[in-house]
Amino acid sequence: MPFSEPYPLFYTQPGNEQKGEALLPARAGRIREICFIREICDFMATALQNLSTYDSAGFTDISEKRFGLVVAEWNRELTDTLSNGAYETLLKHGAKPENIFRNTVPGSFELTLGAQLLAQHDEMDAVICLGVVIKGDTKHDDYICHAVAQGLTTVGLKYNKPVIFGLVTTNTLEQAWDRAGGRHGNKGVEAAVAAIQMLGF
Ligand code: RBF
């Protein structure tokens, strides 16, 4: 069998280390290294699928912080779920309801301007932007997602405060629900957590 990366990786699965080393002693170290990297990647991929489980032990005090929520109205049922997840998470960690300012924009493309209109106020500490873009027959999703990613980055850097990218971008509606309270958590919760973490930076 010719040498290629996948086979040595197979041979060095737990319990097969000896086999791998016996077959390819010169490559054993490298193989272990690759396996280790792959294990870390697998771990990260798994962890990253659902950040809705998090450790709040080191969270900063947000009882006096003001949060702006900007929520896109496209795919409203989904974005409402994200928005509720973010809202509840902020409350859970000590934010006051009167310090959370929820606003809607027509679609995700408008998240950037919505974020800027909130972020420009000195008293606003963080802005959380939530939207759902589902791939269609055309490339609209690409244009929207890139514009939002770039736009929100610019707003955050301009006003020097966390502007959180809570844009769920999927190929299907089912994948979107998986990320709006489904098996991959609620990205609204995660967006709120990201905001809190950045406030403690
Ligand atoms: N906005 C979303 O938030 N999610 C979408 O999946 C979405 N799909 C769109 C598809 C097309 C073809 C167009 C023209 C707009 C879409 N929008 C979507 C709306 C977009 O974010 C924005 O509100 C409008 O383009 C007006 O600027």
py3Dmol code that shows the C-alpha trace and the ligand (Angstrom):
import py3Dmol

protein = """\
ATOM      1  CA  MET A   1       0.000   0.000   0.000  1.00  0.00           C
ATOM      2  CA  PRO A   2       1.579   3.330  -0.967  1.00  0.00           C
ATOM      3  CA  PHE A   3       2.234   5.769   1.802  1.00  0.00           C
ATOM      4  CA  SER A   4      -0.293   8.550   2.163  1.00  0.00           C
ATOM      5  CA  GLU A   5      -1.430  10.593   5.134  1.00  0.00           C
ATOM      6  CA  PRO A   6      -4.865   8.990   5.720  1.00  0.00           C
ATOM      7  CA  TYR A   7      -3.563   5.460   6.250  1.00  0.00           C
ATOM      8  CA  PRO A   8      -0.961   6.287   8.864  1.00  0.00           C
ATOM      9  CA  LEU A   9      -3.609   8.344  10.628  1.00  0.00           C
ATOM     10  CA  PHE A  10      -5.788   5.264  10.669  1.00  0.00           C
ATOM     11  CA  TYR A  11      -3.019   3.114  12.004  1.00  0.00           C
ATOM     12  CA  THR A  12      -2.294   5.441  14.855  1.00  0.00           C
ATOM     13  CA  GLN A  13      -5.824   5.496  16.171  1.00  0.00           C
ATOM     14  CA  PRO A  14      -5.882   4.504  19.892  1.00  0.00           C
ATOM     15  CA  GLY A  15      -4.744   0.925  20.201  1.00  0.00           C
ATOM     16  CA  ASN A  16      -3.030   0.890  16.838  1.00  0.00           C
ATOM     17  CA  GLU A  17       0.038   2.946  17.735  1.00  0.00           C
ATOM     18  CA  GLN A  18       2.378  -0.046  17.682  1.00  0.00           C
ATOM     19  CA  LYS A  19       1.135  -1.096  14.291  1.00  0.00           C
ATOM     20  CA  GLY A  20       1.732   2.364  12.913  1.00  0.00           C
ATOM     21  CA  GLU A  21       5.222   2.591  14.334  1.00  0.00           C
ATOM     22  CA  ALA A  22       6.125  -0.895  13.183  1.00  0.00           C
ATOM     23  CA  LEU A  23       5.019  -0.187   9.668  1.00  0.00           C
ATOM     24  CA  LEU A  24       6.462   3.251   9.344  1.00  0.00           C
ATOM     25  CA  PRO A  25       9.040   3.852  12.047  1.00  0.00           C
ATOM     26  CA  ALA A  26      10.601   6.837  10.321  1.00  0.00           C
ATOM     27  CA  ARG A  27       7.267   8.583  10.087  1.00  0.00           C
ATOM     28  CA  ALA A  28       5.916   7.638  13.511  1.00  0.00           C
ATOM     29  CA  GLY A  29       6.763  10.956  15.158  1.00  0.00           C
ATOM     30  CA  ARG A  30       5.236  12.935  12.342  1.00  0.00           C
ATOM     31  CA  ILE A  31       2.165  10.714  12.363  1.00  0.00           C
ATOM     32  CA  ARG A  32       1.666  11.238  16.083  1.00  0.00           C
ATOM     33  CA  GLU A  33       1.992  14.957  15.497  1.00  0.00           C
ATOM     34  CA  ILE A  34      -0.636  14.867  12.755  1.00  0.00           C
ATOM     35  CA  CYS A  35      -2.949  12.792  14.948  1.00  0.00           C
ATOM     36  CA  PHE A  36      -2.521  15.230  17.794  1.00  0.00           C
ATOM     37  CA  ILE A  37      -3.299  18.193  15.562  1.00  0.00           C
ATOM     38  CA  ARG A  38      -6.313  16.375  14.149  1.00  0.00           C
ATOM     39  CA  GLU A  39      -7.568  15.578  17.668  1.00  0.00           C
ATOM     40  CA  ILE A  40      -7.279  19.227  18.622  1.00  0.00           C
ATOM     41  CA  CYS A  41      -9.083  20.237  15.435  1.00  0.00           C
ATOM     42  CA  ASP A  42     -11.840  17.702  16.140  1.00  0.00           C
ATOM     43  CA  PHE A  43     -12.149  19.000  19.667  1.00  0.00           C
ATOM     44  CA  MET A  44     -12.312  22.589  18.464  1.00  0.00           C
ATOM     45  CA  ALA A  45     -14.797  21.765  15.739  1.00  0.00           C
ATOM     46  CA  THR A  46     -17.014  20.034  18.279  1.00  0.00           C
ATOM     47  CA  ALA A  47     -16.689  22.824  20.771  1.00  0.00           C
ATOM     48  CA  LEU A  48     -17.304  25.463  18.167  1.00  0.00           C
ATOM     49  CA  GLN A  49     -20.501  23.861  17.001  1.00  0.00           C
ATOM     50  CA  ASN A  50     -22.167  24.880  20.188  1.00  0.00           C
ATOM     51  CA  LEU A  51     -20.798  27.673  22.302  1.00  0.00           C
ATOM     52  CA  SER A  52     -24.127  28.043  24.053  1.00  0.00           C
ATOM     53  CA  THR A  53     -22.585  26.011  26.858  1.00  0.00           C
ATOM     54  CA  TYR A  54     -20.016  28.300  28.405  1.00  0.00           C
ATOM     55  CA  ASP A  55     -18.251  29.068  31.638  1.00  0.00           C
ATOM     56  CA  SER A  56     -19.426  32.356  33.086  1.00  0.00           C
ATOM     57  CA  ALA A  57     -17.089  32.249  36.096  1.00  0.00           C
ATOM     58  CA  GLY A  58     -14.886  35.107  34.918  1.00  0.00           C
ATOM     59  CA  PHE A  59     -17.585  37.307  33.456  1.00  0.00           C
ATOM     60  CA  THR A  60     -17.249  41.002  34.092  1.00  0.00           C
ATOM     61  CA  ASP A  61     -19.997  42.888  35.948  1.00  0.00           C
ATOM     62  CA  ILE A  62     -22.502  44.093  33.339  1.00  0.00           C
ATOM     63  CA  SER A  63     -25.104  45.488  35.718  1.00  0.00           C
ATOM     64  CA  GLU A  64     -24.370  49.046  34.568  1.00  0.00           C
ATOM     65  CA  LYS A  65     -23.615  48.251  30.928  1.00  0.00           C
ATOM     66  CA  ARG A  66     -25.855  49.283  28.057  1.00  0.00           C
ATOM     67  CA  PHE A  67     -26.451  46.962  25.172  1.00  0.00           C
ATOM     68  CA  GLY A  68     -27.901  47.604  21.743  1.00  0.00           C
ATOM     69  CA  LEU A  69     -29.541  44.708  19.953  1.00  0.00           C
ATOM     70  CA  VAL A  70     -29.994  45.071  16.207  1.00  0.00           C
ATOM     71  CA  VAL A  71     -32.229  42.364  14.775  1.00  0.00           C
ATOM     72  CA  ALA A  72     -32.969  41.736  11.108  1.00  0.00           C
ATOM     73  CA  GLU A  73     -36.607  41.149  10.167  1.00  0.00           C
ATOM     74  CA  TRP A  74     -35.851  38.723   7.341  1.00  0.00           C
ATOM     75  CA  ASN A  75     -36.486  35.188   8.566  1.00  0.00           C
ATOM     76  CA  ARG A  76     -38.262  36.774  11.489  1.00  0.00           C
ATOM     77  CA  GLU A  77     -39.128  33.631  13.431  1.00  0.00           C
ATOM     78  CA  LEU A  78     -35.493  32.666  13.470  1.00  0.00           C
ATOM     79  CA  THR A  79     -34.165  36.100  14.319  1.00  0.00           C
ATOM     80  CA  ASP A  80     -36.720  36.460  17.114  1.00  0.00           C
ATOM     81  CA  THR A  81     -35.355  33.278  18.619  1.00  0.00           C
ATOM     82  CA  LEU A  82     -31.806  34.591  18.362  1.00  0.00           C
ATOM     83  CA  SER A  83     -32.872  37.904  19.825  1.00  0.00           C
ATOM     84  CA  ASN A  84     -34.665  36.294  22.763  1.00  0.00           C
ATOM     85  CA  GLY A  85     -31.631  34.120  23.394  1.00  0.00           C
ATOM     86  CA  ALA A  86     -29.367  37.160  23.490  1.00  0.00           C
ATOM     87  CA  TYR A  87     -31.777  39.174  25.631  1.00  0.00           C
ATOM     88  CA  GLU A  88     -32.267  36.420  28.193  1.00  0.00           C
ATOM     89  CA  THR A  89     -28.533  35.793  28.363  1.00  0.00           C
ATOM     90  CA  LEU A  90     -27.789  39.437  29.094  1.00  0.00           C
ATOM     91  CA  LEU A  91     -30.429  39.471  31.839  1.00  0.00           C
ATOM     92  CA  LYS A  92     -29.153  36.203  33.256  1.00  0.00           C
ATOM     93  CA  HIS A  93     -25.705  37.698  33.681  1.00  0.00           C
ATOM     94  CA  GLY A  94     -26.850  40.872  35.377  1.00  0.00           C
ATOM     95  CA  ALA A  95     -27.849  43.380  32.695  1.00  0.00           C
ATOM     96  CA  LYS A  96     -30.877  45.504  33.529  1.00  0.00           C
ATOM     97  CA  PRO A  97     -33.846  45.318  31.145  1.00  0.00           C
ATOM     98  CA  GLU A  98     -33.898  49.107  30.840  1.00  0.00           C
ATOM     99  CA  ASN A  99     -30.282  48.983  29.642  1.00  0.00           C
ATOM    100  CA  ILE A 100     -31.019  46.705  26.694  1.00  0.00           C
ATOM    101  CA  PHE A 101     -32.161  48.547  23.568  1.00  0.00           C
ATOM    102  CA  ARG A 102     -33.692  46.262  21.002  1.00  0.00           C
ATOM    103  CA  ASN A 103     -34.139  47.580  17.452  1.00  0.00           C
ATOM    104  CA  THR A 104     -35.083  45.942  14.190  1.00  0.00           C
ATOM    105  CA  VAL A 105     -33.790  46.566  10.689  1.00  0.00           C
ATOM    106  CA  PRO A 106     -35.397  45.277   7.468  1.00  0.00           C
ATOM    107  CA  GLY A 107     -32.725  42.736   6.536  1.00  0.00           C
ATOM    108  CA  SER A 108     -29.240  41.658   7.505  1.00  0.00           C
ATOM    109  CA  PHE A 109     -27.682  44.072   5.054  1.00  0.00           C
ATOM    110  CA  GLU A 110     -28.999  46.909   7.243  1.00  0.00           C
ATOM    111  CA  LEU A 111     -27.370  45.526  10.390  1.00  0.00           C
ATOM    112  CA  THR A 112     -24.290  47.620   9.736  1.00  0.00           C
ATOM    113  CA  LEU A 113     -26.060  50.949   9.684  1.00  0.00           C
ATOM    114  CA  GLY A 114     -28.241  49.908  12.605  1.00  0.00           C
ATOM    115  CA  ALA A 115     -25.095  49.046  14.546  1.00  0.00           C
ATOM    116  CA  GLN A 116     -23.498  52.365  13.716  1.00  0.00           C
ATOM    117  CA  LEU A 117     -26.555  54.353  14.764  1.00  0.00           C
ATOM    118  CA  LEU A 118     -26.399  52.692  18.170  1.00  0.00           C
ATOM    119  CA  ALA A 119     -22.632  52.451  18.583  1.00  0.00           C
ATOM    120  CA  GLN A 120     -22.143  56.164  17.989  1.00  0.00           C
ATOM    121  CA  HIS A 121     -23.727  56.936  21.373  1.00  0.00           C
ATOM    122  CA  ASP A 122     -21.083  57.190  24.063  1.00  0.00           C
ATOM    123  CA  GLU A 123     -23.351  55.581  26.627  1.00  0.00           C
ATOM    124  CA  MET A 124     -23.741  52.423  24.522  1.00  0.00           C
ATOM    125  CA  ASP A 125     -21.240  49.803  25.677  1.00  0.00           C
ATOM    126  CA  ALA A 126     -21.784  47.019  23.163  1.00  0.00           C
ATOM    127  CA  VAL A 127     -23.915  46.279  20.131  1.00  0.00           C
ATOM    128  CA  ILE A 128     -25.118  42.813  19.207  1.00  0.00           C
ATOM    129  CA  CYS A 129     -26.253  42.256  15.631  1.00  0.00           C
ATOM    130  CA  LEU A 130     -28.443  39.310  14.736  1.00  0.00           C
ATOM    131  CA  GLY A 131     -29.627  38.070  11.382  1.00  0.00           C
ATOM    132  CA  VAL A 132     -30.174  34.939   9.329  1.00  0.00           C
ATOM    133  CA  VAL A 133     -29.063  34.666   5.728  1.00  0.00           C
ATOM    134  CA  ILE A 134     -30.036  31.489   3.935  1.00  0.00           C
ATOM    135  CA  LYS A 135     -28.443  30.609   0.644  1.00  0.00           C
ATOM    136  CA  GLY A 136     -30.731  30.868  -2.352  1.00  0.00           C
ATOM    137  CA  ASP A 137     -30.330  30.343  -6.082  1.00  0.00           C
ATOM    138  CA  THR A 138     -28.213  33.450  -6.482  1.00  0.00           C
ATOM    139  CA  LYS A 139     -25.152  34.894  -4.824  1.00  0.00           C
ATOM    140  CA  HIS A 140     -27.061  37.404  -2.713  1.00  0.00           C
ATOM    141  CA  ASP A 141     -26.007  35.634   0.463  1.00  0.00           C
ATOM    142  CA  ASP A 142     -22.332  36.165  -0.367  1.00  0.00           C
ATOM    143  CA  TYR A 143     -22.782  39.860  -0.934  1.00  0.00           C
ATOM    144  CA  ILE A 144     -24.855  40.359   2.193  1.00  0.00           C
ATOM    145  CA  CYS A 145     -22.623  38.310   4.475  1.00  0.00           C
ATOM    146  CA  HIS A 146     -19.386  39.883   3.304  1.00  0.00           C
ATOM    147  CA  ALA A 147     -20.837  43.373   3.551  1.00  0.00           C
ATOM    148  CA  VAL A 148     -22.101  42.729   7.072  1.00  0.00           C
ATOM    149  CA  ALA A 149     -18.867  41.134   8.247  1.00  0.00           C
ATOM    150  CA  GLN A 150     -16.808  44.008   6.909  1.00  0.00           C
ATOM    151  CA  GLY A 151     -19.292  46.657   7.989  1.00  0.00           C
ATOM    152  CA  LEU A 152     -19.584  45.461  11.566  1.00  0.00           C
ATOM    153  CA  THR A 153     -15.836  45.156  11.866  1.00  0.00           C
ATOM    154  CA  THR A 154     -15.495  48.748  10.710  1.00  0.00           C
ATOM    155  CA  VAL A 155     -18.114  50.018  13.160  1.00  0.00           C
ATOM    156  CA  GLY A 156     -16.498  48.196  16.072  1.00  0.00           C
ATOM    157  CA  LEU A 157     -13.081  49.584  15.256  1.00  0.00           C
ATOM    158  CA  LYS A 158     -14.422  53.080  14.623  1.00  0.00           C
ATOM    159  CA  TYR A 159     -16.200  53.326  17.966  1.00  0.00           C
ATOM    160  CA  ASN A 160     -13.806  51.093  19.861  1.00  0.00           C
ATOM    161  CA  LYS A 161     -16.480  48.923  21.383  1.00  0.00           C
ATOM    162  CA  PRO A 162     -17.733  45.390  20.858  1.00  0.00           C
ATOM    163  CA  VAL A 163     -19.968  45.106  17.814  1.00  0.00           C
ATOM    164  CA  ILE A 164     -20.916  41.471  17.685  1.00  0.00           C
ATOM    165  CA  PHE A 165     -21.439  39.515  14.470  1.00  0.00           C
ATOM    166  CA  GLY A 166     -24.424  37.309  15.203  1.00  0.00           C
ATOM    167  CA  LEU A 167     -25.199  36.487  11.615  1.00  0.00           C
ATOM    168  CA  VAL A 168     -26.286  32.926  10.988  1.00  0.00           C
ATOM    169  CA  THR A 169     -25.351  32.020   7.431  1.00  0.00           C
ATOM    170  CA  THR A 170     -26.559  28.662   6.220  1.00  0.00           C
ATOM    171  CA  ASN A 171     -27.388  26.629   3.138  1.00  0.00           C
ATOM    172  CA  THR A 172     -30.792  25.511   4.380  1.00  0.00           C
ATOM    173  CA  LEU A 173     -33.591  26.514   6.697  1.00  0.00           C
ATOM    174  CA  GLU A 174     -32.994  23.407   8.757  1.00  0.00           C
ATOM    175  CA  GLN A 175     -29.376  24.393   9.350  1.00  0.00           C
ATOM    176  CA  ALA A 176     -30.584  27.793  10.465  1.00  0.00           C
ATOM    177  CA  TRP A 177     -32.958  26.276  13.028  1.00  0.00           C
ATOM    178  CA  ASP A 178     -30.137  24.045  14.225  1.00  0.00           C
ATOM    179  CA  ARG A 179     -28.366  27.261  15.197  1.00  0.00           C
ATOM    180  CA  ALA A 180     -31.393  29.077  16.542  1.00  0.00           C
ATOM    181  CA  GLY A 181     -32.122  26.954  19.563  1.00  0.00           C
ATOM    182  CA  GLY A 182     -31.515  23.587  17.907  1.00  0.00           C
ATOM    183  CA  ARG A 183     -28.745  21.059  18.104  1.00  0.00           C
ATOM    184  CA  HIS A 184     -26.003  23.612  17.502  1.00  0.00           C
ATOM    185  CA  GLY A 185     -27.194  25.899  20.252  1.00  0.00           C
ATOM    186  CA  ASN A 186     -28.539  29.400  19.937  1.00  0.00           C
ATOM    187  CA  LYS A 187     -26.191  31.812  18.219  1.00  0.00           C
ATOM    188  CA  GLY A 188     -28.040  34.681  19.894  1.00  0.00           C
ATOM    189  CA  VAL A 189     -26.933  33.356  23.263  1.00  0.00           C
ATOM    190  CA  GLU A 190     -23.404  33.061  21.948  1.00  0.00           C
ATOM    191  CA  ALA A 191     -23.455  36.586  20.566  1.00  0.00           C
ATOM    192  CA  ALA A 192     -24.461  37.917  23.986  1.00  0.00           C
ATOM    193  CA  VAL A 193     -21.720  35.882  25.627  1.00  0.00           C
ATOM    194  CA  ALA A 194     -19.196  37.288  23.147  1.00  0.00           C
ATOM    195  CA  ALA A 195     -20.305  40.822  24.008  1.00  0.00           C
ATOM    196  CA  ILE A 196     -19.921  40.187  27.744  1.00  0.00           C
ATOM    197  CA  GLN A 197     -16.531  38.605  27.221  1.00  0.00           C
ATOM    198  CA  MET A 198     -15.315  41.534  25.154  1.00  0.00           C
ATOM    199  CA  LEU A 199     -16.517  43.990  27.783  1.00  0.00           C
ATOM    200  CA  GLY A 200     -14.215  42.172  30.189  1.00  0.00           C
ATOM    201  CA  PHE A 201     -11.282  42.308  27.812  1.00  0.00           C
TER     202      PHE A 201
END
"""
ligand_1 = """\
27
RBF
N -31.884 39.548 4.344
C -31.659 38.642 5.315
O -31.502 39.015 6.477
N -31.579 37.308 5.026
C -31.724 36.827 3.770
O -31.638 35.609 3.590
C -31.946 37.757 2.729
N -32.071 37.331 1.455
C -32.213 38.259 0.468
C -32.283 37.843 -0.861
C -32.385 38.762 -1.874
C -32.398 38.299 -3.294
C -32.450 40.139 -1.576
C -32.550 41.178 -2.671
C -32.427 40.559 -0.280
C -32.303 39.633 0.765
N -32.256 40.053 2.092
C -32.028 39.123 3.071
C -32.531 41.444 2.453
C -31.270 42.299 2.551
O -30.569 41.995 3.732
C -31.653 43.786 2.582
O -32.572 44.015 3.604
C -32.255 44.270 1.262
O -31.425 43.928 0.202
C -32.457 45.788 1.292
O -31.225 46.456 1.406
"""
view = py3Dmol.view(width=600, height=400)
view.addModel(protein, "pdb")
view.setStyle({"model": 0}, {"cartoon": {"style": "trace"}})
view.addModel(ligand_1, "xyz")
view.setStyle({"model": 1}, {"stick": {}})
view.zoomTo()
view.show()
